Amino acid sequence: MARVRSLCLASLCVLVAAAAFSAEPTSSTQFGAERRLFKVGENKAFVILPTKTAEDGSKPWVWYAPTFIGQHPDESHAWMAEQLLDAGFAICGVEVGESYGSPRGRATYTAFYNHVTREFGLDPKPCLLPQSRGGLMLLNWASENAARVGCIAGIYTVCSIESYPGVEKAAQAYEMDADALRARIKEHDPIDRIRPLADAKVPMLFIHGDSDKVVPIETNAGEYVSRCQKMGGSASIIVVPGKGHEVCPEFFQSQLFTDFILSIGTKRPTS
């Protein structure tokens, strides 16, 4: 049965990759930089090009999720984004709707990764930036592609389907009923899929408020980091006292958090 599931997932990846295309990108400006908008299959995608070349000649990039929903990334990210772009980072993302980390969404992510590394020449190991429910998408993809991940830097990141949005709501995105997803939750819940990232020693830093009622730290980043550390992985967390699931400087203007991305993104090899 496991082999059948693996073959089905592999077939899905092939189908998505085969459908992937990029019409002539359209350009706009965001964060003072050129933003290229294109499609991967039927999914909108973007690359914000760096304003300067990285000092080491590499082409690092930050992969942000969730995108387009709520117009993310938006002005709340400007402080961090401008530093990254000025250091030679591209900022990229692809729309997968409310996929909640489903296999179909993960297949689109792989097609997107293949496209931007090939067409834009971006480095093979991006820094993943999952914000809130973007964690379900990026962390699930990362667990299946640990060798392709430079680092993970999460902002009040959802790490558990059962915590948010809950199995009942997520089941439709997984194309199964709630009971079926519940029975197979360990195959799809990021918090149960840490081992590949821990074994690969992927550096991870999360920033999370201790008063978050929407995405509680205890069942998300706190538990994720704890499990990863017990497996010998490289994970840590910045706990922001008194803050919840909100837009505020403590999350979006943290120099410590931003420096984590900057330092790792420009030190690793380009191949």
N, C-alpha and C positions, 0 to 999 in steps of 0.2 A: 504493500500500500504506500509506504514511504517513497519507494521508487516511482510509483505512478504519479504521486504528488509532485515529485521533483521534475519528472518529465513534463507534466502539465505546466508547471511554472516556467520551465525552460522554453516550452513552446510559446507561452504567452510573451516572454521577453523577445523571442524571434519575431513574432507577429507585430509587436509594437515597434521594434527596430526597423522592420521592413516598411512600416507605414510612416516612419519618421521622415520629415522633409523640412526644408527651410526655404520658404519663399524669400525673395529679396528683402532683407531686413529694413524696417523703417526706423528712423532715428529721431530722438528727442533729447531733452536734457534733464538730468536729475542729479542732485547733489553737486552741481557745477561740472558735471561730466557727461560725455555722450552715452546715451542709453540706446542700445539696439534691441528692437522688438521683432520677434520672428515666431515661427511655430515649429513644434516637434509633434508630428502627427496632427491631431486636432487641438493640441494644447499650446496655449500662449506661453512664450518664454522670453527671457530678457538677459542681456549682458550689459552691465554698466562698465565701460572701459576705464582703466586707470588714468589719472591725470598726469602721472609720472611713471617712468620705468623703474622697476625694482633695482636697487643698488647692486644686487648679486646677479642681475640678468635673468632671473627666473620670472615666471608668469603666475604668481600665486593668485588664488581666488577664494572668495567666500561664497558658499552656497547657502542661501537664505530660504527659509520656509516658515510659515505659509506665504505664498505670493498672490498678488492680485486681489484676493479676498480682502475687503476693507482697504484696498489700494496699498497694501504692504509690498515692499518697504515704503515708509512714508517719512515725513519730516521729523518724526520722533527719532529716527535713525541717523539723522544728518550729522550729528556731532561725531559719532563713531565712523560713519561711512566716509566722511571727508578725510579722516586720518588714514583709513585703509586705502582709499583711492590715491592719496598723495604718496603712499609708500609702495605703489605699484600693484596693488591688488585690484582685480576685477570683482564685481559683485553680481551674482547671477541667481536665477531662479526659474522654475517652471510651474505652471498652474496644473494641479491635479484635483481640484475641487475638494470636497470633504471626503477624501479617500481613507482617512484614519489609519494610514500605513498599510493599506490593502495590497495584495500581490499585483493587482492591475496598476495601482499607483507606483509601486516599486519598479515595475517594468518600464513605465514611462520615465522614471528617474534614471534608469540605466540608459535608455535611449538618449535622454538629455545629456547625461554625462559623456557619452560617446561623441555626441555632436559637438559640444563646446570644447572638448579636449582636442578633437580633430580639426574643426573649422576655425577655432580661435587660438589654437596652440596653447591652451591653458595647461598648467601643471597637472600631473596625474593624481595628485593628492590634495584635494581642496580642504579648506577649513569649513566645517559644517556649522551653521548658525541657526539652530532650531529655536524658534520662539513659540511659547505656548503649545498649541496643538501641532505645530510644525515638528515637534519632537516625535510624534507617532510616525510621521512620514520619513524624516531623515534618520532617526535612530534605527528604524526597521531596515532601511536601505543599507545603512552603515554596517549592521550586524551581518549582512550577506556580502559585504564588500569591504571588509576591514583593511585589506591591502591597498585600497584606493582612498583611504581617509587619512588626512594629515593631522587633524585635530577636531575636537568637538567643543564648541562654546555655546552653552544654552542659556536662554533667558526665560525664567519661570516655565521650564520645559515640561510638557506632558510626557511622562515616561510609562504610563500604564493605561491601557484601554479601559480597564475596570474602574479606574479613578475618573477618567474623562475620555470620551463622552458616556461611557458605560456600554456594556455588551449589547444591550437591546438596541441602542441607537447606531452602534458601529456595524451591526450585523449586515445591514443592507449593502454597505460599501464593500463588504467581504463576500457578497453574493451567496449568503447562507442565512439560515434562521439563527435566532439567538442561542438556542440550545446547541446547535452544531458549532457555532463559534466558541461558546463556553467550553465545549468538550475539547476544542483544539486551541485554546487560548495561549498555551505555552509555545505554540508554533508561531504566534503572531504578535504577542505582547512584548514590546521592547524590554521591559523590566525582566523578562525571562529569557532574553536573547543577548545577554551581555558578554558571555564567554569569549566569542571571537575577538571582540574589541579589547577585552582584558588581556587575552593571550598575545595580541599584537602590540600591547602596550601603547595603544592610541591615547595621546594626552587629551584629557577632558577637564573642562572647568565649567561649572554651572553657577549661575547667580539667581537667587530665589529668596523671596520675602517670607519671613516666619509667620505672617498674618494672612497668607493667601488662602482664601476660602474657595476659590474656583478650582485651583490646581494646588492642593495642599502639598507643602514641601515634604511632609512625612512619608507620603505614599508615592511621591514622584522623584524629584532630584535627590532628596535625602536618602531614600531607599536605594535608588540607582547607584549613587556614589558608594554607599556602604557595601552593597553587593560586589561592585567592581573592585573595591579595595581588598575585600576578602579573597577575591580570585587572583590577587596579585597585580591588578591593573593600575593604571595611572589616572586617577580621578580625584577631583577636589571640588569644594563648593564654597561660595561666598554667600553667607546668610545675611540678608538685609533686615535689620530689626524694625518691626512695626509696619512693614510695607506688605501690600497684598498684590493682587493681579492688576497692576496699574502702570500707567506711563508716568515715569518720574526720573529725575536725574540719577538717582541711586542705581537704576538699572541701565539707563541708556547713555549715561555720561560717566561710566566707571573706567578710569584710566587703567586700573589693574586688569580688568576684564579685557579691554581693548589691547593692552600690551601683550596679553597672553596670545591673542591671535597674531599680532604683528611679529612677535618673536619666533613663533613656530613656523608661521607661513613663509618667512624669508630665510630660514636656516636649513630647511630640508633640501635634499637634492631634487633636481627637475626630472629625473628618470630613474 
